[in-house]
Amino acid sequence: MSNPFLLGLTGSIGMGKSTTAAMFAEAGIPVWDADRTVHDLYAKGGAAVVPIAADFPSAVKDGTVDRAELKKLLSKNKKALTRLESIVHPLTTASRSDFIAAHPEADLILLDIPLLFETGADAACDATLVVTAPAEVQRARVLERSGMTEAQLDFILSRQMPDAEKRRRATFVIETLDLEQTRQDVRNLIAKIRGEQDA
């Protein structure tokens, strides 16, 4: 069996990335979720808890990483983020490798990575997919979320690579304005990738 085709999925906040990833899963494609992996690493018994406790003792409470406390520590110290990444990135990379190895029968695997380009994870992918929507649609979607403010959204967007840059770097782009159209675009893309692999 040849190696599976690795498709990296990303998109800025409110662009429909989680919804699109779920459509790949519905189509029978294994999906590795970077956010879910970090959540598991920070949970009780997670592989990141002990090393984070060593570097950031106040960020670990009752055996789990307190993300709010960790965020506070990171905002006070620019070097702290580099230290945290040096702990978390190798663990997420190992999780991704294990996930791929656990699906030997798969011809295509989706890697759902919010900071795909920012972390250089696109280098490990055969192709990349960016989901997008017009800025006003994105803003309206995000501001519907509980507790989200304009200021918070602007801060999040300032930390993410601009949508136009993501689209420029992507192999494939899917616009997420209409659910059924997006689902059809996902099916078409799966067929296209499989067709090119078989060719």
C-alpha positions, 0 to 999 in steps of 0.5 A, a space after each residue: 500500500 502506498 503512503 496516503 495523500 496528506 491534505 492540510 486543511 486551514 482557514 481563519 476564524 469563522 471561515 467554516 473549517 470545522 464544518 468542512 473537516 466534518 464533511 471529509 469525515 462524513 465522506 469516510 476520510 480520516 481526519 486528524 484534528 490539531 486543536 483536539 490533539 492539544 486539548 488531549 495533551 493538556 487534559 489530565 494524564 496528557 503528555 504535555 501536562 508534566 513538561 508544562 508544569 515544570 516550566 509554567 507551574 501556575 498553569 497546571 491545576 488538578 493535573 490539567 493545563 489551565 488554558 486561561 492561566 497559560 494565556 495570561 502567562 504568555 501575554 506577559 512574556 514573549 519568550 514564554 510562547 517559544 518555550 511552550 511551542 518547544 514542548 507542544 509542537 514535538 508532541 503534536 507532530 508525534 500524534 500526527 505521525 501516530 494517526 497516519 500510521 494507524 490508518 494504513 488502509 487510507 488513500 487520503 488523510 485530512 490534517 486539520 491544522 488552524 496554524 498550518 502555514 504559520 507553523 510550517 506544517 504545510 511542508 508535511 502535506 502533499 497539498 493544502 486546502 484553505 476554506 474562505 468566505 467574504 470578510 463581512 460573512 466571517 465577521 458576522 459568523 464570529 460575532 454570533 459566538 457567545 461572548 465574542 466582541 469586535 475587539 476580541 475578533 480584531 485581536 484574533 485576526 491580527 494573530 492569524 495570517 491574512 485570508 488573502 495570503 492563505 488563499 495565495 499559498 493554498 493548493 485548493 480553495 473552497 468557499 463556504 457560503 452554502 452548505 450543500 455547495 461546500 459539501 459538493 466541493 468537498 466531494 469533488 476535491 476528494 474525487 480529484 485527488 483520488 483521480 490524480 493518485 490513480 492516474 
